[in-house]
Amino acid sequence: MPFFSPRKVKIVATLGPASKTVDQIEKLIRAGLDVARLNFSHGDHNFHRSLIENVREASKRVGKPVAIMQDLQGPKIRCGKLPEKGIELKKGDKVLLYPEGSTPKTPTTGKILLPISNEIALSVSNDTSVGKKILFDDGKLCTVIRSIAPPEMVVEVEVGGKLTSHKGMNLPGTPLTIPCLTEKDIVDLQFGLSMHVDAVALSFVRSAHDIEDLRARIKKFSSHHPLIVAKIEREEAITSQHSIIEVTDGVLVARGDMAVEIGAERVPTVQKNLIHACNELGVPVITATQMLESMISCPTPTRAEASDVANAVFDGTDAVMLSGETAGGQYPIESLETMARIVQESERSKELYTGPQGILPMAGSTVDSIEFSASRIANHVGAVAITTITHSGVAARSLAKFRPDTKIVAITESEDVLRSLAFVWGVQGLTIPKIVGTDDIFAVVENVLTENGLADPEDLVVVTAGVPTLARGTTNMIKVHRVGVPPLKRTPRTAKS
């Protein structure tokens, strides 16, 4: 029998050395994993191929569809290789940033030499200006640009500390022209498409154009079209969030780099605004980064972390995400179990929700109007489930936008569609053999629900579908159906004598 979760908010977890075997992944799925994130900043294709195969096998064992999200690295805005012990930077030090693998042309006297990623050195030095800040290692070290001679820059240390190899760089307040997709990303993307990943997360998105560019490349490379998830982490993306949300399939609130780029004090407000904007359009949104960070090395979370997860639920997020906690931490299973418990407990307190209330159907959208009505009818009649027969997943995503109290069950012919719905609030699904226009769709629904323990005889269910052809894009019908009760037969009229 398929595995059904009592939660509505989904859980995304990053796989890695602590969660790479079939048995480990199976335990994560049983603990509540809905989406497996593969971080392509680490590991080679053989490692990721093994992870993908193991996720599919573990998913099959449990009987639960689990989506795979490929997270592309994006441009390496980071320093290069440094001595094994790193370098110690003190306030007032002058540091020369130059492309890794080259010989500095700027005079080096009195300066500490610091190589930065060769692929970004020229772009960054052209995009920024004297007086701007460059931060290292998630903002722990702060420098100010004193002179620029592209591709080299001289910076002065304001906040010092130890810097080790390949730590990230951030340039708050500096719009960057570096393309989102690097040559490595394009190779990784082609690999991901060949492995049939369910979603591709794009790093360092700045505008809707970046999403459209990725979509065009996917269409060029493959007939398989995974979801595109825009990672919002830069100021430019926050400014353009509405146009990005309109063209993307999902959003990931990447709070780590975002905090360094815009300041930690702004992150909570930006998080709420992004979640609410996604809710309004029915675009799945994932809240990520350091949600249970202390559980990398501790079996229990801090009270602040538990509140952080709960507040994301109250904000209206579709999913919450674990990173290092499950990828390399000491307690991957415990982290996921803890996340699931916090989410489930938070969902019991609907009065604390701060997300958009009373979302209305999009003007002119038949599917929105049908699913909005279905959500209201189900609440009024006390239905045990709303079942939507969907070929593409659009109807199920539309229904979830209205956040019904009633369980949402998507019925589809496609495993791909089912996995794509793993990102969507409240939606659980089942696959069935191909539906044809002559099928009794209500009998199909009854059989699916009763066989899987989701409804009993006499229960009411609300069904949405497209009739008469059940073709794509034709959701146009709602029925309140009582399980196990045949439809009334009309007695033919006879002519009056």
N, C-alpha and C positions, 0 to 999 in steps of 0.2 A: 504493500500500500504506500502511495506517495507520502512524503514527509511534509506536514503543514505546520507553519509557525504561528504561535499566538500573537506575534508582534505585527504591527503595521509598518513601523519605520525599519528600513533594511539596514544590514551591516555589511560594510566593505572591509576586507582585511588584506594587508599586504603579505605576500608569501616570500619566503627567503630561507636561509640556512636552518632556522628553527621550525620551519613548517613546509618542508619540501617533499616528504614521502607521502605515499597514498594513505597510509595509516594516520599520519599526522593531519593530513587535509581532511580525511573522513571525520576525525574527531572535531575539527573546526566546523565542518558542515553540521554535524549533530549538535554542536554548541550554538549554532545560529548563523553561520556564514551564508551570505546571499551572493556576494560578488567577490571574486578573487582578483586582487590588484597585482600586476607584475610590473615592477619598477625597472625600466630599461636603462636606468643610470648605472645599474649594477648587473653583473652576470653576462655570459655570452649566449649565443643562440641555442647551443646545446643544453645549457642550464634551463633556459626558458621553455624549450621544447619539452624537456622532461617535466617541468611544472605543469604545462598545459595538459599533457597526457595524463598526469597524475590527478589533476582536478577533474577531468572528464571521467576517469575511472572511479574516483571517490564519489562523484556525483551520482554515477550509475548505481553504486553499492547502496547509497542512502535512499535513492529514489527521489532526489530533490534537484531541480534544475539550478545550476550555479553558473553565473555569468563570469566571463574572464575579461578584465579590463587591462589593456596594454597602455602603460603610462610612458610616453616618449620622454626622453631626457631633455630635449630642447638644447639651445646653445649653452655651452659650458662657460658660464660667466663665473670664472673661478681662477684662483692662482694656480701656478704650475707646481712642479716637483721641487721640494725644498729639502735641505739636509734632514736626515732621519730624526734628529731631535727637534726639528723646527727652528724658527728664528724668534728671538725675543725682541719685541718692538717697544720702545719707551716713548713717552710723551716728548714731543719736540724733535724726534728723529726724522731725517729726510730720507725718503725711500724712492728709488727709481723703479717704476713699473715698465717692463719691456716684454716683447713677445718671446715666449718660451722657445728655445732652440736657436735664437739669434744672438748677435753680439751687440750690446748697447752702443748707440751712437751719441747719446747725451753724455756729457762729462760725468764721471762716476765718483769723483773725489768728494768725500764727506757724505756719501749716500749709501744706503743699504740696498743691495740689488734684490729685486723680487720679480721673478718671472710670472707672467700671467698667461692664460690660455691663448695660444697663437691665433685661434679662429676668431677671437673677439677683440683683440688688442686694437686693430685699426678702427673698427666701427666704434668702439667705446671712446677712444681718444678723439674721434671726429664728432661724436654726439654730445660730449660733455663740455664743460668750460671751467676756467679757473674759479676757485671759490666753492665749487660743488664738493659734496662729500662722497667718499667711497668707503663702504663698510665691508668688513671681512668676518667670516665665521658667524653667520646669523646675527651680525651687528655687534659682536663682542668687541671688535677692534674698529676704531673710527679714524679715518684720515681725511684731510682736506687737500684738494688739488691746488698746487702752487704754480706749476707750469706745464705746458703741453707742447710736444713736438711729435705729432703722429708718426708712428704708432706708440710712442713712448710718453710717459707722464711722470712728473715728480710730485709726490704727495708728502704732507707733513702729518705725523701721528698726533692725534688729539687724545685718543684713549688707547693705551697700549695693552700688551699681553703677548702670549706665545701664539705664533701662527705656524700651522703644520701644512703639509702638502695637500693641494687640491681642495682647499676650503673655498666656500662660495663667496662671491662678491656681490654687493648690492649698490646701486647708484640711485638713491631716493631723489625724486624730483628731476631725473634726467630721462626724457623719452628716448628710447633706444630704437635704432633702425635695423638691428640684427634680425634676420628672418627667423620665424618660430621654428621652421624645419631646417635642420642641418643635414649634411650628407649622411651622417650616421642615422639620423631619424628616418630618412627616406629608405635606407637599407633595412632598418628595424621594422618600419611600416610594412614593407613588402613581405618580410618574414611573418609578421603578425597576421597579415591577410591570408598568407598561405596556410597558416595554422587555424584560421577561422575564428579569430578572437571576436568577442561580442561587442567590444567598445574600444575606442582609442582616445586616450586623454592627451590633449595638446597643452604643452607647457608654455608659459610666458606669452599667453594670448594678449594682443593689444586691441584688436578691432574685429568686426564681423568678417573683414576680408581674410583674416588668418583662417577662420573656420571654413570659408568658401574655398580657399586655396587647398586646404587639406581634403575637403570633400571632392574637389575636382581630381586630385591625385589618386584618391581611393578609386574613383570611377575609372580612371585611366589604367590602374594596375590590376583591377580585379572585378569580377561580377559579384563578389561578396561585399556588402556594404554595411559594416558595423556602425553602431552609434558613435557620434563624436561628442566628447565631453570637454568643455572649455574650462581650463584651470584659471581661475581669477586670482591673480597675485600681484599684478602691477597697477600703478595709478592709472595708466592709460585705459586698462580694461575696466576699472571701476567707473571711469568717466563715460565709457562706451557700453556700459553693462546692458542697457535695454536693447541696443541693436545686436549685441552678441547673443543675448537670450533668445531673440527672435529667430536666429538662424541655426543655433546649436541644438543638439538632442539632449544635452545634459550640462550641468554646471558643477564644478568642484570648487568649493571655497577653500583655497590653499592658504591657510592662515599663517604658516611659518614665514614664507618669503613676504607675504603681505604685511606682516607686522614690521618687518625690517624696512620695507619700502615706504609705508605710510605712517608708521608709528603704532605701537601696540594699543594705545588709547583709542584709536579709531576703529580697530578691528571689530569689536562687538556691534557697533552701529552698522558698519558695512555688511557684516554677516547677516544681520536682521533684514536690511534692505534687499540684499541679494536673494535671500530665501523668500521673502514676500513677493518680490518681482517674479521669481520663478513659479511660485504658487499661483499667481494670477494667470499665467499663461500655460500652466500645466506642464512645465518643464522640470524633470527630475533634478534635484539639487542635493549634493553630498557635502556635509560639513566635515572637515578634515584637519589633521595636524595636532599632535600632542594631547589627544583627548584623554588618554589614560597613560601618559608618558612615564609616570613613576612605576608602572607595572612592568616596565622593561626589566627591572631588577628587584621588584617588590611584589609579593603575591596579592596585595590589596591596593586600591587607588586612594588618592587623597580625597578629602571631602570636596575640595575645589574642583577636582576632575569629575567627580560624580555630578556635581552641580552643572558643570560645563556640558556634559552629555545631556542631562535633563533639559537644560535651557535650549539646546539645539532642537530637541523634540518639541518643546513648547513653542519655539519659533516657527515650526512647520516644516522642518527638513524632511526630505524623503529618505535620506540615509546618513549614517554616521560612519566614520572610517578610522581604522587602526593602521598604524604604520610600523615603526620599530617594535612596537609591543608584540606583534605576531611574526614579523620578519626575522628578527634576531634576538628577541628578548628571552628571558629565562622562563616566562610564564605565558606562552602563546594561547593555550587553551583556556586558562583561567582568565586571561584578559578578555577573550571573546565572551565567555560565560558571564563575566561581570558586566560587560557592555550590554548584553542581552537583558540581564536583570534590571539594570538601570532604565533602559528603554521601556521595558514592560511595565515597571512601576510608574514611570512618568506618564505613560499612556492612560493610566487609570484616572488621572487628574485633568480631565478635559477643560475644567473651569480655569485652568492656568494657561491655556493656549493663548498666544499673542499673535498668531498668524492672521492673515486676512480672513475676515468673517463675511459670510454671505456672498461668495464669489458667484457671479451670474454667467450664463452661457454666452459665448462669443456671438455677437450679432450675425445672423445669417447662417450659423453653423447648425445643420440638422443633427449631427452626431453629438455635439455639445448639449443641445436642447433635450435630446433623448436621454442622455446619460444623467444630466441634471435632474430631469423628472424621475428617472429610475431611483436615484439616490434619495429623493424626497419620499417617493411612494414606499420604498422599502422601509424607511424609518416609520412611516405612518401605520403600515399594516403589520409591522413586526415580522418581516421576512427573515429567514435564517441566512439567506445569501442573495447577492445580486450576481447573476451569471451573465456574462457578455460573451457572445460568440464572435470572435475577432480573427481576421485573416492577417492583419498587419500589426495589431497591438494598439492602434490609434483609439479605438473605442474604450479599451481598458484604461489607457492613460487619461482619456477625457473623463471617465467616471471617477478615477482617483482624485482628480483636481477638485472635486466637490466634497471630498473627505467624508463619505457616508459612515455612519456607525456600523452598518451592516457589512459582513464579510464580502469581499470582492473575489469572485472566481472567474478567471479568464479561461475560455475553452478555445483551443486553436489547433490547427493541423500541423503547425510548424514548431519544431524544437528551438529554432533560432529566435522566433518571436517570443516563445516562452522565456528564454534566457534574457532577452532584452527587457522583459517586464520585471526582472529581478532588481532593477534600479528604482522601481516605481512604488511609492507609498501604498501599502495595503493590498497590493495585487498578488494573488497566488494563482497558479494556473495548472491546467492539465491538457495533455495532447490527446487527440482522438483521430481515428482514420478520417480520410478526406470526406468532407460533407458535400453532398450534392443537393440541388434545389428540390428534389423530390423527397428528401428525408423528412421525417417527423422530428423537427428540431426539439420539440418539448419532450419527446421520448428520449432523445439523445441526452438532453440536460438531466432528466430524471435519473437515467442510468448512471451517468457520470457522478452525480452528487451522491446517490445512495450507495453505489459501489465503493466510494471513497469515504464513507462515513460523514458526509457533509450535510446530509438531510435525511429525515425519516418520513414515512408515510404521514400524510395530513399536514406536513410543514408547508408554509408558503415560501415561494422563491419568486424573485423578480427576474425576468429574462429579457435581455435586449439582443436584437439580431437584425439582419437585413433580409427582407423577403420581397419577392418570391425567389430570387436567384441566389441569394447569399454571396453575391459577388463583392469584390473589394469596394469599400467606400459607400456601402448602401445601408448602413445602420439606420433603420427607420421604424422600428417596432418595439413596443414594450408590452409584456404580458405579465400579470400576476398569476402565477400557476401554483395550484395545490398538488403536492406530490402524491402520486398514487390514485388520483381521482380522474377517471376518464372524462373527456368533454361530453357535455349534454348532447344527446342526439335529438334533432328536431323531427317531429312527426309530420310527414307530408300532408299538406292541406288537400282536402277532397272537395270536389265541386258540390255546391249546395243543390239539393234535390228540388 
